[in-house]
Amino acid sequence: MKYSKLNLAKEAISHKGFVRKIPDIFRMVRMWKRGQYPMRSIDIILPMLGMLYVVSPIDILPDFALPVLGIMDDLAVLSLVIPKLIREVDKFLIWETERKYSTAGTKVIDAEIVK
């Protein structure tokens, strides 16, 4: 069975609702760039570099030279990058919810709204 980078990337991003969180990722990056969302630069730059590596035709282990190992390095990068990115987006969504409801005198605790 022949694997392509595109098919592997599609499989990986379907992990844990990643596709549904793509708009949230863009919103998080936009707010971080404006200085509204406090986040360490490394927490967003490393996952983005990992995604770029998987999409890029340049690999440490080329797919055409070492077919199985070439795909394995892409899968290894995806397995590290996607969970990290999802955790960061979840933190952002909690922060965004707290910010939204903080003016009404409510507080978010464990993703529940308590008055």
C-alpha positions as a Markdown table, in Angstrom:
| # | Residue | x | y | z |
|---|---|---|---|---|
| 1 | Met | 0.0 | 0.0 | 0.0 |
| 2 | Lys | 1.5 | 3.3 | -1.0 |
| 3 | Tyr | 1.2 | 6.3 | 1.3 |
| 4 | Ser | 1.5 | 9.9 | 0.3 |
| 5 | Lys | 2.3 | 12.8 | 2.5 |
| 6 | Leu | -1.1 | 14.3 | 1.8 |
| 7 | Asn | -3.0 | 11.2 | 2.9 |
| 8 | Leu | -1.0 | 10.9 | 6.0 |
| 9 | Ala | -1.6 | 14.6 | 6.8 |
| 10 | Lys | -5.3 | 14.2 | 6.3 |
| 11 | Glu | -5.4 | 11.2 | 8.6 |
| 12 | Ala | -3.5 | 13.0 | 11.3 |
| 13 | Ile | -5.5 | 16.2 | 11.3 |
| 14 | Ser | -8.7 | 14.3 | 11.6 |
| 15 | His | -7.4 | 13.4 | 15.1 |
| 16 | Lys | -9.5 | 14.6 | 18.0 |
| 17 | Gly | -11.5 | 17.2 | 16.1 |
| 18 | Phe | -8.5 | 19.1 | 14.8 |
| 19 | Val | -10.4 | 20.2 | 11.7 |
| 20 | Arg | -13.1 | 21.9 | 13.8 |
| 21 | Lys | -10.4 | 23.8 | 15.7 |
| 22 | Ile | -8.7 | 25.3 | 12.6 |
| 23 | Pro | -10.7 | 28.6 | 12.8 |
| 24 | Asp | -9.8 | 28.8 | 16.6 |
| 25 | Ile | -6.1 | 28.3 | 15.7 |
| 26 | Phe | -6.2 | 31.2 | 13.3 |
| 27 | Arg | -8.0 | 33.4 | 15.8 |
| 28 | Met | -5.5 | 32.4 | 18.5 |
| 29 | Val | -2.5 | 33.3 | 16.3 |
| 30 | Arg | -4.1 | 36.6 | 15.3 |
| 31 | Met | -4.8 | 37.6 | 18.9 |
| 32 | Trp | -1.3 | 36.5 | 19.9 |
| 33 | Lys | 0.3 | 38.6 | 17.1 |
| 34 | Arg | -1.7 | 41.6 | 18.3 |
| 35 | Gly | -0.5 | 41.1 | 21.8 |
| 36 | Gln | -4.0 | 40.4 | 23.2 |
| 37 | Tyr | -3.4 | 36.7 | 24.0 |
| 38 | Pro | -0.5 | 36.0 | 26.4 |
| 39 | Met | 1.4 | 33.0 | 25.1 |
| 40 | Arg | 5.0 | 32.0 | 24.8 |
| 41 | Ser | 6.3 | 32.3 | 21.2 |
| 42 | Ile | 7.8 | 28.8 | 21.3 |
| 43 | Asp | 4.4 | 27.3 | 22.1 |
| 44 | Ile | 3.0 | 28.4 | 18.7 |
| 45 | Ile | 6.1 | 28.5 | 16.6 |
| 46 | Leu | 7.2 | 24.9 | 17.1 |
| 47 | Pro | 3.8 | 23.4 | 16.2 |
| 48 | Met | 3.7 | 25.6 | 13.1 |
| 49 | Leu | 7.2 | 24.6 | 12.1 |
| 50 | Gly | 6.2 | 20.9 | 12.5 |
| 51 | Met | 3.2 | 21.3 | 10.3 |
| 52 | Leu | 5.4 | 23.1 | 7.7 |
| 53 | Tyr | 7.9 | 20.3 | 7.9 |
| 54 | Val | 5.2 | 17.7 | 7.1 |
| 55 | Val | 3.9 | 19.6 | 4.1 |
| 56 | Ser | 7.4 | 20.5 | 2.8 |
| 57 | Pro | 8.9 | 18.3 | 0.1 |
| 58 | Ile | 12.3 | 18.6 | 1.9 |
| 59 | Asp | 12.7 | 15.9 | 4.5 |
| 60 | Ile | 15.5 | 14.6 | 6.8 |
| 61 | Leu | 14.6 | 11.1 | 5.7 |
| 62 | Pro | 13.4 | 11.4 | 2.0 |
| 63 | Asp | 10.2 | 9.4 | 1.2 |
| 64 | Phe | 11.6 | 8.3 | -2.2 |
| 65 | Ala | 14.9 | 7.0 | -0.8 |
| 66 | Leu | 13.6 | 5.3 | 2.3 |
| 67 | Pro | 9.9 | 4.8 | 1.8 |
| 68 | Val | 8.9 | 3.4 | 5.2 |
| 69 | Leu | 11.3 | 5.5 | 7.2 |
| 70 | Gly | 10.5 | 8.6 | 5.2 |
| 71 | Ile | 6.9 | 8.3 | 6.2 |
| 72 | Met | 7.7 | 7.4 | 9.8 |
| 73 | Asp | 9.5 | 10.7 | 10.4 |
| 74 | Asp | 6.5 | 12.6 | 9.1 |
| 75 | Leu | 4.2 | 10.6 | 11.4 |
| 76 | Ala | 6.5 | 11.2 | 14.3 |
| 77 | Val | 6.5 | 14.9 | 13.8 |
| 78 | Leu | 2.7 | 14.9 | 13.4 |
| 79 | Ser | 2.3 | 12.8 | 16.6 |
| 80 | Leu | 4.2 | 15.5 | 18.5 |
| 81 | Val | 2.8 | 18.6 | 16.8 |
| 82 | Ile | -0.9 | 18.0 | 16.7 |
| 83 | Pro | -1.5 | 17.2 | 20.4 |
| 84 | Lys | 0.6 | 20.2 | 21.4 |
| 85 | Leu | -1.4 | 22.5 | 19.1 |
| 86 | Ile | -4.7 | 21.1 | 20.4 |
| 87 | Arg | -3.6 | 21.7 | 24.0 |
| 88 | Glu | -2.7 | 25.3 | 23.1 |
| 89 | Val | -6.0 | 25.9 | 21.4 |
| 90 | Asp | -7.9 | 24.4 | 24.4 |
| 91 | Lys | -6.0 | 26.8 | 26.7 |
| 92 | Phe | -6.9 | 29.7 | 24.3 |
| 93 | Leu | -10.6 | 28.7 | 24.3 |
| 94 | Ile | -10.7 | 28.6 | 28.1 |
| 95 | Trp | -8.9 | 32.0 | 28.3 |
| 96 | Glu | -11.3 | 33.5 | 25.7 |
| 97 | Thr | -14.3 | 32.2 | 27.6 |
| 98 | Glu | -13.0 | 33.6 | 30.9 |
| 99 | Arg | -12.3 | 37.0 | 29.2 |
| 100 | Lys | -15.8 | 37.0 | 27.7 |
| 101 | Tyr | -17.6 | 36.3 | 31.0 |
| 102 | Ser | -15.3 | 38.1 | 33.4 |
| 103 | Thr | -17.2 | 41.4 | 32.8 |
| 104 | Ala | -20.5 | 39.9 | 34.0 |
| 105 | Gly | -18.9 | 38.9 | 37.4 |
| 106 | Thr | -18.7 | 35.2 | 36.5 |
| 107 | Lys | -15.7 | 32.9 | 36.6 |
| 108 | Val | -14.9 | 29.8 | 34.5 |
| 109 | Ile | -13.9 | 26.8 | 36.6 |
| 110 | Asp | -13.3 | 23.5 | 34.8 |
| 111 | Ala | -15.1 | 24.8 | 31.7 |
| 112 | Glu | -18.3 | 25.5 | 33.7 |
| 113 | Ile | -19.8 | 28.9 | 34.1 |
| 114 | Val | -20.4 | 29.7 | 37.8 |
| 115 | Lys | -22.1 | 32.8 | 39.1 |
